[in-house]
Amino acid sequence: MVGNRLPSERALSEQFGVSRNTLREALRSLEHAGLIRLQKGASGGAFITEANGDAIATGLLDMYHSGTISPTQLTEARIWLESVVVREACQRATAEKIDQLRENVRQAENANARGDLNERAEVNLEFHRILARMTGNPVVVIVMDSVLAVLRHFVQTIGPYENSFVLPSRKRFIKLMESRDVDGAIAEMESSLKRLQRSYLSLAKEAAPVAAAKLVQVSATGSVPTRARAASPRKPS
């Protein structure tokens, strides 16, 4: 159970027939995966932690950084996953959850009005997390959180941009969900995400030479270059 302490290293090494060094490596791997917590001291040991999706998110991020997952594959998988999430969320939607989505849209509008595009991006991602939680399935929530964690990193590399179509689409989506038009809600979400995908990939292509130049500069100087001025929002072509 969560919080329980595992048997001592000596007991575990004898139980599994491995050396203490091998056991310690295994315990460190479990700690890195977020499955246990290692605590030093007289009252220390290996303790079972509450399961979460950190290991999945970390694995996906590592795959993205290594080039195993491309931006196209990332955004494509997100569209497919979202269709499943929207279908289940529509079927399980309550007035309270729909109000949460409306409040999220209001927060995004406020951030947009202030010109805080980074805050708007965070709020927009939270919209999809709310939908995932509406399914009532913890596996779906973990998978969506992990995909969004990688997407968040991807969007940050692109920088601020304009997406005036998103908020009107969100409002149409909520009306469709409220009327229990599942197919209509899925179609609205897919249309919005595919338009975002085209924008993301277009801007990522533009940003690639700049990112490569920064990488060369970092390798040569050992320091990250500072930006001369704040980036202005860009309109996707």
Backbone as JSON, one array per atom type, in Angstrom:
{
  "sequence": "MVGNRLPSERALSEQFGVSRNTLREALRSLEHAGLIRLQKGASGGAFITEANGDAIATGLLDMYHSGTISPTQLTEARIWLESVVVREACQRATAEKIDQLRENVRQAENANARGDLNERAEVNLEFHRILARMTGNPVVVIVMDSVLAVLRHFVQTIGPYENSFVLPSRKRFIKLMESRDVDGAIAEMESSLKRLQRSYLSLAKEAAPVAAAKLVQVSATGSVPTRARAASPRKPS",
  "N": [[0.84, -1.2, 0.0], [0.28, 2.37, -0.45], [2.74, 4.36, 1.05], [3.73, 2.35, 2.66], [6.64, 0.69, 3.97], [9.24, -0.95, 2.27], [10.78, -4.22, 2.67], [14.04, -4.64, 4.28], [17.22, -3.89, 2.65], [18.91, -6.06, 2.84], [17.13, -8.18, 3.33], [15.61, -8.12, 0.97], [17.56, -8.6, -1.0], [18.3, -11.18, -0.36], [15.87, -12.46, -0.73], [15.44, -12.21, -3.51], [17.74, -13.22, -4.51], [20.0, -11.7, -5.32], [22.86, -9.47, -5.52], [23.74, -6.9, -3.1], [24.5, -4.52, -4.33], [23.33, -4.78, -6.89], [20.65, -4.81, -6.15], [20.37, -2.22, -5.08], [20.7, -0.67, -7.37], [18.39, -1.41, -8.71], [16.46, -0.41, -6.96], [17.0, 2.32, -7.18], [16.23, 2.73, -9.8], [13.49, 2.26, -9.6], [12.84, 4.4, -7.97], [13.43, 6.54, -9.66], [11.46, 6.12, -11.53], [9.32, 6.93, -10.1], [7.95, 5.23, -8.43], [8.75, 4.43, -5.91], [9.98, 5.89, -2.83], [13.05, 6.85, -1.63], [14.49, 7.02, 1.49], [16.84, 8.37, 3.73], [18.64, 7.65, 6.82], [17.95, 6.69, 10.29], [15.25, 6.03, 10.45], [14.75, 5.53, 7.87], [14.49, 4.12, 4.5], [12.97, 2.23, 1.83], [10.07, 3.45, 0.47], [6.72, 2.95, -0.61], [5.25, 4.89, -3.11], [2.53, 7.09, -4.1], [0.9, 6.19, -7.07], [1.53, 7.81, -10.18], [1.53, 9.76, -13.25], [4.07, 10.66, -13.86], [6.35, 9.26, -14.67], [5.62, 8.33, -17.19], [5.23, 10.74, -18.58], [7.84, 11.76, -18.41], [9.2, 9.82, -19.88], [8.04, 10.15, -22.44], [8.83, 12.78, -22.97], [11.61, 12.43, -23.07], [11.75, 10.82, -25.35], [10.79, 12.62, -27.21], [12.77, 14.64, -27.13], [14.93, 13.19, -28.06], [14.26, 12.78, -30.64], [12.79, 10.62, -31.36], [10.05, 10.84, -31.24], [8.25, 12.82, -33.38], [7.25, 16.27, -34.06], [5.0, 16.19, -35.73], [3.96, 13.59, -35.29], [3.39, 13.82, -32.58], [1.38, 15.87, -32.44], [-0.53, 14.69, -34.05], [-1.18, 12.31, -32.65], [-2.3, 13.49, -30.43], [-4.68, 14.57, -31.49], [-6.08, 12.24, -32.2], [-6.36, 11.0, -29.67], [-7.85, 12.93, -28.34], [-10.35, 12.76, -29.56], [-11.43, 10.4, -28.55], [-11.53, 11.07, -25.85], [-13.31, 13.27, -25.86], [-15.69, 12.05, -26.71], [-16.32, 10.32, -24.54], [-16.38, 12.19, -22.46], [-18.51, 13.83, -23.18], [-20.65, 12.09, -22.87], [-20.63, 11.75, -20.14], [-20.91, 14.2, -19.06], [-21.64, 16.74, -16.68], [-23.65, 19.38, -15.26], [-22.05, 20.87, -13.55], [-19.42, 20.27, -14.4], [-19.49, 21.26, -16.99], [-19.78, 23.93, -16.43], [-17.25, 24.38, -15.38], [-15.72, 24.21, -17.69], [-16.7, 26.45, -19.05], [-15.84, 28.47, -17.31], [-13.12, 28.16, -17.63], [-12.83, 29.02, -20.28], [-13.52, 31.69, -19.93], [-11.37, 32.54, -18.36], [-9.31, 32.23, -20.2], [-10.06, 34.14, -22.07], [-9.74, 36.47, -20.55], [-6.97, 36.4, -20.09], [-6.12, 36.66, -22.7], [-7.1, 39.21, -23.29], [-5.47, 40.74, -21.67], [-3.17, 40.45, -22.97], [-1.49, 38.44, -22.24], [-0.09, 35.94, -23.44], [1.25, 33.62, -22.78], [0.03, 32.8, -20.38], [-2.51, 32.42, -21.41], [-2.03, 30.22, -23.07], [-1.44, 28.23, -21.15], [-3.9, 28.07, -19.81], [-5.51, 27.22, -21.9], [-4.49, 24.64, -22.34], [-5.28, 23.48, -19.96], [-7.99, 23.24, -20.35], [-8.23, 20.91, -21.86], [-7.32, 19.06, -20.02], [-9.36, 19.15, -18.15], [-11.42, 18.03, -19.64], [-10.39, 15.43, -19.93], [-10.45, 14.55, -17.26], [-13.17, 14.45, -16.94], [-13.9, 12.07, -18.1], [-13.63, 10.2, -16.15], [-11.79, 8.21, -15.99], [-8.79, 7.1, -14.78], [-6.56, 6.22, -16.23], [-6.84, 7.37, -18.75], [-6.66, 10.04, -17.98], [-3.98, 10.19, -17.05], [-2.56, 9.55, -19.4], [-3.39, 11.65, -21.1], [-2.44, 13.88, -19.64], [0.3, 13.38, -19.84], [0.81, 13.52, -22.61], [0.06, 16.19, -23.04], [2.01, 17.43, -21.52], [4.32, 17.1, -23.05], [3.45, 18.4, -25.34], [3.15, 20.99, -24.34], [5.82, 21.69, -23.9], [6.69, 21.66, -26.55], [5.12, 23.73, -27.68], [6.17, 25.89, -26.27], [8.68, 26.09, -27.43], [8.05, 27.13, -29.86], [7.07, 29.66, -29.33], [5.23, 32.76, -28.54], [2.06, 33.16, -30.17], [-0.71, 33.98, -32.35], [-4.06, 32.87, -32.09], [-6.84, 33.24, -32.88], [-9.12, 31.81, -33.49], [-9.59, 29.81, -31.65], [-10.96, 30.3, -29.12], [-13.69, 31.05, -29.93], [-14.32, 28.58, -31.07], [-14.19, 26.92, -28.83], [-16.42, 27.82, -27.4], [-18.52, 27.1, -29.1], [-18.14, 24.37, -29.0], [-18.75, 23.77, -26.29], [-21.48, 24.37, -26.23], [-22.42, 22.37, -27.94], [-21.72, 20.11, -26.48], [-23.31, 20.49, -24.23], [-25.82, 20.14, -25.33], [-25.74, 17.5, -25.81], [-24.77, 16.59, -28.23], [-22.83, 14.5, -29.41], [-21.34, 13.66, -31.71], [-21.21, 16.07, -33.07], [-19.74, 17.63, -31.27], [-17.29, 16.25, -31.24], [-16.52, 16.62, -33.92], [-16.23, 19.41, -33.97], [-14.11, 19.8, -32.14], [-12.07, 18.31, -33.39], [-11.75, 19.75, -35.78], [-10.8, 22.22, -34.82], [-8.41, 21.4, -33.55], [-6.96, 20.32, -35.68], [-6.57, 22.56, -37.22], [-4.98, 23.99, -35.45], [-2.82, 22.24, -35.4], [-1.76, 22.54, -38.0], [-0.9, 25.17, -37.8], [0.97, 25.0, -35.68], [2.94, 23.26, -36.79], [3.77, 24.71, -38.99], [4.86, 27.03, -37.79], [6.8, 25.81, -36.24], [8.53, 24.91, -38.18], [9.5, 27.33, -39.11], [10.82, 28.16, -36.83], [12.86, 26.36, -36.48], [15.52, 26.85, -37.73], [16.4, 28.98, -36.11], [16.43, 27.83, -33.57], [18.42, 25.91, -34.01], [20.62, 27.54, -34.48], [20.89, 28.75, -31.96], [21.56, 26.5, -30.48], [24.08, 25.9, -31.52], [25.44, 28.19, -30.68], [25.29, 27.92, -27.91], [26.78, 25.6, -27.6], [29.27, 26.54, -28.37], [29.87, 28.67, -26.66], [29.03, 27.95, -24.16], [26.99, 29.13, -22.79], [23.6, 30.29, -22.52], [22.1, 32.23, -25.05], [20.91, 35.56, -24.61], [17.73, 37.13, -25.17], [17.15, 39.8, -27.33], [14.85, 41.3, -27.32], [11.45, 41.05, -26.2], [9.5, 38.41, -27.56], [7.21, 38.97, -30.19], [3.72, 38.31, -30.65], [2.93, 35.92, -33.14], [1.26, 35.57, -36.25], [-0.13, 32.64, -37.44], [0.77, 31.34, -40.61]],
  "CA": [[0.0, 0.0, 0.0], [1.0, 3.63, -0.48], [3.31, 4.73, 2.35], [4.37, 1.21, 3.33], [8.08, 0.55, 3.76], [9.66, -2.25, 1.77], [11.74, -4.91, 3.55], [15.4, -4.11, 4.24], [18.02, -4.3, 1.49], [19.42, -7.42, 3.07], [16.03, -9.13, 3.15], [15.23, -8.14, -0.45], [18.63, -9.23, -1.78], [18.21, -12.63, -0.1], [14.62, -12.95, -1.33], [15.55, -12.28, -4.97], [18.99, -13.86, -4.89], [20.88, -10.76, -6.02], [23.79, -8.76, -4.64], [23.23, -5.63, -2.56], [24.71, -3.49, -5.35], [22.29, -4.96, -7.92], [19.39, -4.4, -5.55], [20.36, -0.76, -4.96], [20.46, -0.14, -8.71], [16.97, -1.63, -9.0], [15.69, 0.54, -6.16], [17.16, 3.65, -7.77], [15.4, 2.76, -11.01], [12.1, 2.39, -9.15], [12.69, 5.77, -7.48], [13.41, 7.4, -10.84], [10.16, 5.94, -12.17], [8.29, 7.49, -9.25], [7.19, 4.17, -7.77], [9.13, 4.38, -4.5], [10.74, 7.04, -2.3], [14.17, 6.39, -0.81], [14.72, 7.94, 2.6], [18.01, 8.01, 4.51], [18.51, 7.81, 8.26], [17.54, 5.55, 11.11], [13.85, 5.68, 10.13], [14.64, 5.54, 6.42], [14.22, 2.9, 3.77], [12.26, 2.41, 0.56], [8.64, 3.57, 0.74], [5.87, 2.95, -1.79], [4.63, 6.19, -3.35], [1.26, 7.06, -4.84], [1.15, 6.09, -8.51], [1.17, 8.97, -11.0], [1.98, 9.64, -14.63], [5.33, 11.36, -14.08], [7.29, 8.41, -15.42], [5.17, 8.31, -18.59], [5.54, 12.05, -19.14], [9.29, 11.85, -18.56], [9.58, 8.95, -21.0], [7.62, 10.79, -23.69], [9.71, 13.94, -23.17], [12.9, 11.91, -23.5], [11.59, 10.37, -26.74], [10.66, 13.82, -28.04], [14.08, 15.3, -27.21], [15.84, 12.36, -28.84], [13.8, 12.74, -32.02], [11.99, 9.41, -31.61], [8.71, 11.37, -31.5], [8.33, 14.06, -34.15], [6.12, 17.16, -33.81], [3.83, 15.71, -36.48], [3.41, 12.44, -34.57], [2.86, 14.32, -31.31], [0.1, 16.57, -32.65], [-1.47, 13.73, -34.62], [-1.66, 11.46, -31.56], [-3.17, 14.3, -29.58], [-5.99, 14.66, -32.14], [-6.75, 10.93, -32.06], [-6.71, 10.81, -28.26], [-8.89, 13.88, -27.96], [-11.64, 12.28, -30.06], [-11.91, 9.42, -27.57], [-11.82, 11.8, -24.62], [-14.52, 14.08, -26.06], [-16.85, 11.16, -26.76], [-16.65, 9.89, -23.18], [-16.7, 13.37, -21.65], [-19.87, 14.27, -23.54], [-21.6, 11.14, -22.31], [-20.6, 11.82, -18.68], [-20.89, 15.61, -18.68], [-22.61, 17.25, -15.72], [-23.74, 20.84, -15.3], [-20.89, 21.4, -12.83], [-18.24, 20.14, -15.25], [-19.66, 22.2, -18.11], [-19.48, 25.26, -15.86], [-15.78, 24.46, -15.28], [-15.23, 24.51, -19.04], [-17.04, 27.85, -19.32], [-14.95, 29.3, -16.51], [-11.81, 28.07, -18.28], [-12.87, 29.9, -21.46], [-13.48, 33.08, -19.42], [-9.99, 32.81, -17.94], [-8.52, 32.38, -21.42], [-10.42, 35.44, -22.64], [-9.1, 37.49, -19.72], [-5.52, 36.38, -20.38], [-5.96, 37.2, -24.05], [-7.34, 40.66, -23.23], [-4.29, 41.34, -21.04], [-2.01, 40.21, -23.83], [-0.65, 37.44, -21.61], [-0.28, 34.78, -24.28], [1.75, 32.43, -22.08], [-1.04, 32.39, -19.48], [-3.59, 31.89, -22.25], [-1.65, 28.87, -23.5], [-1.59, 27.33, -20.01], [-5.33, 27.89, -19.58], [-6.03, 26.41, -23.01], [-4.12, 23.25, -22.09], [-6.09, 23.01, -18.84], [-9.3, 22.87, -20.92], [-8.16, 19.49, -22.27], [-7.2, 18.26, -18.81], [-10.71, 19.06, -17.58], [-12.14, 17.03, -20.45], [-9.87, 14.09, -19.59], [-10.98, 14.19, -15.93], [-14.6, 14.19, -17.09], [-14.12, 10.67, -18.5], [-13.65, 9.38, -14.95], [-10.84, 7.1, -16.14], [-7.46, 7.59, -14.41], [-5.58, 5.91, -17.28], [-7.01, 8.42, -19.76], [-6.14, 11.29, -17.39], [-2.51, 10.12, -17.04], [-2.08, 9.61, -20.78], [-3.61, 13.01, -21.6], [-1.49, 14.75, -18.94], [1.64, 13.13, -20.37], [0.86, 14.08, -23.96], [0.02, 17.64, -22.91], [3.3, 17.88, -20.98], [5.22, 17.19, -24.2], [2.92, 19.46, -26.21], [3.48, 22.27, -23.69], [7.22, 21.96, -24.21], [6.74, 21.94, -27.99], [4.55, 25.07, -27.9], [7.11, 26.86, -25.73], [9.78, 26.28, -28.38], [7.54, 27.94, -30.96], [6.94, 31.04, -28.86], [3.87, 33.32, -28.59], [1.42, 33.24, -31.48], [-2.12, 34.31, -32.29], [-4.98, 31.8, -32.51], [-8.14, 33.86, -32.57], [-10.22, 30.9, -33.77], [-9.73, 28.79, -30.61], [-12.01, 30.6, -28.14], [-15.02, 30.84, -30.51], [-14.53, 27.14, -31.24], [-14.47, 26.36, -27.51], [-17.8, 28.16, -27.03], [-19.39, 26.22, -29.9], [-17.96, 23.02, -28.46], [-19.49, 23.65, -25.03], [-22.92, 24.3, -26.57], [-22.68, 21.04, -28.5], [-21.64, 19.17, -25.37], [-24.48, 20.7, -23.38], [-26.98, 19.58, -26.02], [-25.45, 16.06, -25.95], [-24.45, 16.29, -29.62], [-21.5, 13.93, -29.29], [-20.64, 13.71, -33.0], [-20.93, 17.47, -33.37], [-18.66, 18.08, -30.38], [-16.05, 15.65, -31.74], [-16.17, 17.29, -35.17], [-15.77, 20.77, -33.64], [-12.8, 19.7, -31.53], [-11.1, 17.86, -34.39], [-11.52, 20.86, -36.7], [-9.96, 23.19, -34.13], [-7.08, 20.84, -33.3], [-6.26, 20.18, -36.96], [-6.13, 23.91, -37.6], [-3.85, 24.27, -34.57], [-1.71, 21.41, -35.85], [-1.15, 23.17, -39.17], [-0.2, 26.37, -37.31], [2.13, 24.55, -34.91], [3.98, 22.7, -37.65], [4.28, 25.81, -39.81], [5.7, 27.87, -36.95], [7.96, 25.01, -35.83], [9.45, 24.9, -39.32], [10.15, 28.64, -39.12], [11.66, 28.31, -35.64], [13.95, 25.37, -36.48], [16.86, 27.43, -37.94], [16.76, 29.8, -34.95], [16.78, 26.9, -32.5], [19.7, 25.3, -34.34], [21.66, 28.57, -34.28], [21.08, 28.89, -30.52], [22.26, 25.31, -30.01], [25.48, 26.08, -31.9], [26.01, 29.23, -29.82], [25.44, 27.35, -26.57], [27.9, 24.66, -27.64], [30.52, 27.27, -28.53], [30.14, 29.6, -25.55], [28.66, 27.36, -22.87], [25.94, 29.92, -22.14], [22.4, 30.48, -23.32], [22.02, 33.63, -25.51], [19.75, 36.32, -24.15], [16.92, 37.67, -26.26], [17.28, 41.25, -27.37], [13.57, 41.88, -26.96], [10.41, 40.02, -26.02], [8.92, 37.99, -28.83], [5.87, 39.44, -30.48], [2.86, 37.25, -31.11], [2.95, 35.75, -34.58], [0.06, 35.04, -36.84], [0.2, 31.48, -38.27], [0.53, 31.57, -42.04]],
  "C": [[0.88, 1.25, 0.0], [1.46, 3.99, 0.93], [4.0, 3.6, 3.07], [5.87, 1.16, 3.0], [8.38, -0.86, 3.27], [10.6, -2.92, 2.78], [13.14, -4.32, 3.37], [16.12, -4.59, 2.98], [18.5, -5.74, 1.64], [18.34, -8.46, 2.81], [15.65, -9.25, 1.67], [16.3, -8.84, -1.3], [18.62, -10.75, -1.58], [16.98, -13.21, -0.77], [14.76, -13.15, -2.82], [16.86, -12.88, -5.45], [19.92, -12.97, -5.68], [21.79, -10.08, -5.01], [23.17, -7.46, -4.14], [23.39, -4.51, -3.59], [23.65, -3.56, -6.45], [20.94, -4.48, -7.39], [19.29, -2.87, -5.47], [20.11, -0.1, -6.31], [18.98, -0.27, -9.07], [16.1, -0.64, -8.22], [15.8, 1.96, -6.7], [16.33, 3.8, -9.03], [13.93, 2.93, -10.66], [11.84, 3.81, -8.63], [12.59, 6.74, -8.65], [12.07, 7.32, -11.55], [9.01, 6.47, -11.32], [7.46, 6.47, -8.49], [7.52, 4.03, -6.29], [9.85, 5.68, -4.13], [11.81, 6.49, -1.37], [14.48, 7.44, 0.24], [15.89, 7.45, 3.44], [17.74, 8.18, 6.0], [18.02, 6.57, 8.96], [16.12, 5.09, 10.78], [13.63, 5.62, 8.63], [14.35, 4.18, 5.82], [13.56, 3.23, 2.44], [10.76, 2.37, 0.83], [7.85, 3.63, -0.57], [5.18, 4.31, -1.92], [3.32, 6.02, -4.11], [1.56, 7.07, -6.32], [0.72, 7.37, -9.21], [1.76, 8.79, -12.39], [3.31, 10.3, -14.91], [6.3, 10.55, -14.92], [6.91, 8.37, -16.9], [5.51, 9.62, -19.26], [7.03, 12.2, -19.38], [9.77, 11.01, -19.74], [9.23, 9.57, -22.35], [8.5, 12.0, -24.01], [11.08, 13.51, -23.66], [12.84, 11.47, -24.97], [11.47, 11.57, -27.68], [12.02, 14.49, -28.23], [15.06, 14.51, -28.07], [15.44, 12.26, -30.3], [13.0, 11.5, -32.36], [10.53, 9.77, -31.9], [8.86, 12.7, -32.22], [7.15, 14.96, -33.79], [4.85, 16.71, -34.53], [3.16, 14.55, -35.75], [2.77, 12.86, -33.26], [1.49, 14.95, -31.5], [-0.95, 15.64, -33.23], [-2.06, 12.83, -33.53], [-2.6, 12.22, -30.64], [-4.57, 14.41, -30.17], [-6.76, 13.36, -31.98], [-7.23, 10.72, -30.62], [-7.87, 11.7, -27.86], [-10.27, 13.42, -28.41], [-12.26, 11.28, -29.09], [-12.34, 10.13, -26.28], [-13.13, 12.57, -24.75], [-15.76, 13.2, -26.06], [-17.28, 10.75, -25.35], [-17.05, 11.06, -22.3], [-18.11, 13.86, -21.93], [-20.92, 13.37, -22.89], [-21.7, 11.23, -20.79], [-20.7, 13.25, -18.16], [-21.99, 15.94, -17.68], [-22.61, 18.78, -15.83], [-22.52, 21.48, -14.62], [-19.64, 21.38, -13.7], [-18.31, 21.11, -16.44], [-19.38, 23.62, -17.65], [-17.97, 25.45, -15.72], [-15.17, 24.8, -16.63], [-15.52, 25.97, -19.4], [-16.11, 28.8, -18.56], [-13.54, 29.3, -17.12], [-11.75, 29.0, -19.49], [-12.82, 31.36, -21.02], [-12.06, 33.46, -18.99], [-9.09, 33.01, -19.16], [-8.8, 33.73, -22.08], [-9.76, 36.58, -21.87], [-7.6, 37.56, -19.99], [-5.25, 36.97, -21.75], [-6.12, 38.71, -24.06], [-6.14, 41.38, -22.61], [-3.05, 41.22, -21.91], [-1.04, 39.21, -23.25], [-0.83, 36.11, -22.36], [0.26, 33.5, -23.65], [0.7, 31.89, -21.12], [-2.2, 31.8, -20.27], [-3.29, 30.47, -22.7], [-1.83, 27.86, -22.38], [-3.06, 27.03, -19.74], [-5.94, 27.01, -20.67], [-5.69, 24.93, -22.83], [-4.96, 22.65, -20.95], [-7.48, 22.6, -19.31], [-9.32, 21.39, -21.27], [-7.98, 18.58, -21.06], [-8.56, 18.09, -18.14], [-11.51, 18.01, -18.33], [-11.69, 15.61, -20.1], [-10.41, 13.63, -18.24], [-12.47, 13.86, -16.0], [-14.88, 12.76, -17.51], [-14.21, 9.76, -17.28], [-12.69, 8.21, -14.99], [-9.43, 7.59, -15.85], [-6.4, 7.3, -15.47], [-5.62, 6.99, -18.36], [-6.42, 9.75, -19.26], [-4.61, 11.3, -17.43], [-1.95, 10.25, -18.45], [-2.23, 11.02, -21.34], [-2.63, 13.99, -20.95], [-0.09, 14.61, -19.53], [1.81, 13.72, -21.77], [0.88, 15.6, -23.91], [1.33, 18.21, -22.36], [4.31, 18.04, -22.12], [4.77, 18.31, -25.13], [3.24, 20.84, -25.66], [4.92, 22.66, -24.0], [7.38, 22.36, -25.68], [6.25, 23.36, -28.29], [5.49, 26.15, -27.39], [8.28, 27.11, -26.67], [9.36, 27.13, -29.56], [7.48, 29.41, -30.57], [5.51, 31.52, -28.99], [3.33, 33.39, -30.01], [-0.05, 33.54, -31.29], [-2.94, 33.12, -32.76], [-6.41, 32.23, -32.19], [-9.32, 32.92, -32.78], [-10.52, 29.96, -32.6], [-10.9, 29.08, -29.67], [-13.42, 30.51, -28.72], [-15.34, 29.37, -30.7], [-14.87, 26.49, -29.9], [-15.92, 26.62, -27.1], [-18.79, 27.31, -27.82], [-19.33, 24.8, -29.36], [-18.78, 22.82, -27.19], [-20.99, 23.57, -25.28], [-23.28, 22.93, -27.12], [-22.65, 19.98, -27.41], [-22.89, 19.27, -24.5], [-25.73, 20.12, -24.0], [-26.84, 18.08, -26.29], [-25.24, 15.66, -27.41], [-23.0, 15.79, -29.67], [-20.72, 14.06, -30.6], [-20.29, 15.15, -33.37], [-19.79, 18.01, -32.55], [-17.31, 17.53, -30.84], [-15.58, 16.37, -33.0], [-15.62, 18.69, -34.91], [-14.36, 20.73, -33.05], [-11.74, 19.28, -32.55], [-10.75, 18.98, -35.36], [-10.57, 21.89, -36.08], [-8.53, 22.67, -33.95], [-6.28, 20.67, -34.59], [-5.77, 21.53, -37.46], [-4.92, 24.32, -36.75], [-2.61, 23.49, -35.01], [-0.99, 22.05, -37.03], [-0.34, 24.41, -38.74], [1.08, 25.99, -36.58], [3.27, 24.12, -35.83], [4.6, 23.76, -38.55], [5.25, 26.68, -39.01], [6.95, 27.12, -36.48], [9.0, 24.96, -36.94], [10.21, 26.22, -39.39], [11.16, 28.76, -37.98], [12.88, 27.4, -35.66], [15.33, 25.98, -36.72], [17.33, 28.26, -36.75], [17.19, 28.9, -33.8], [18.14, 26.26, -32.74], [20.84, 26.28, -34.11], [21.95, 28.75, -32.79], [21.86, 27.71, -29.96], [23.75, 25.41, -30.32], [26.16, 27.09, -30.98], [26.25, 28.71, -28.41], [26.64, 26.4, -26.53], [29.23, 25.38, -27.68], [30.89, 28.09, -27.31], [29.85, 29.01, -24.18], [27.61, 28.14, -22.13], [24.78, 30.1, -23.1], [22.31, 31.93, -23.75], [20.78, 34.3, -24.97], [19.02, 36.9, -25.34], [16.98, 39.18, -26.2], [15.98, 41.93, -26.98], [12.55, 40.76, -26.85], [9.81, 39.69, -27.37], [7.52, 38.52, -28.99], [5.02, 38.28, -30.95], [2.91, 37.16, -32.64], [1.65, 35.16, -35.06], [0.44, 33.85, -37.69], [-0.12, 31.75, -39.71], [-0.38, 30.49, -42.6]]
}
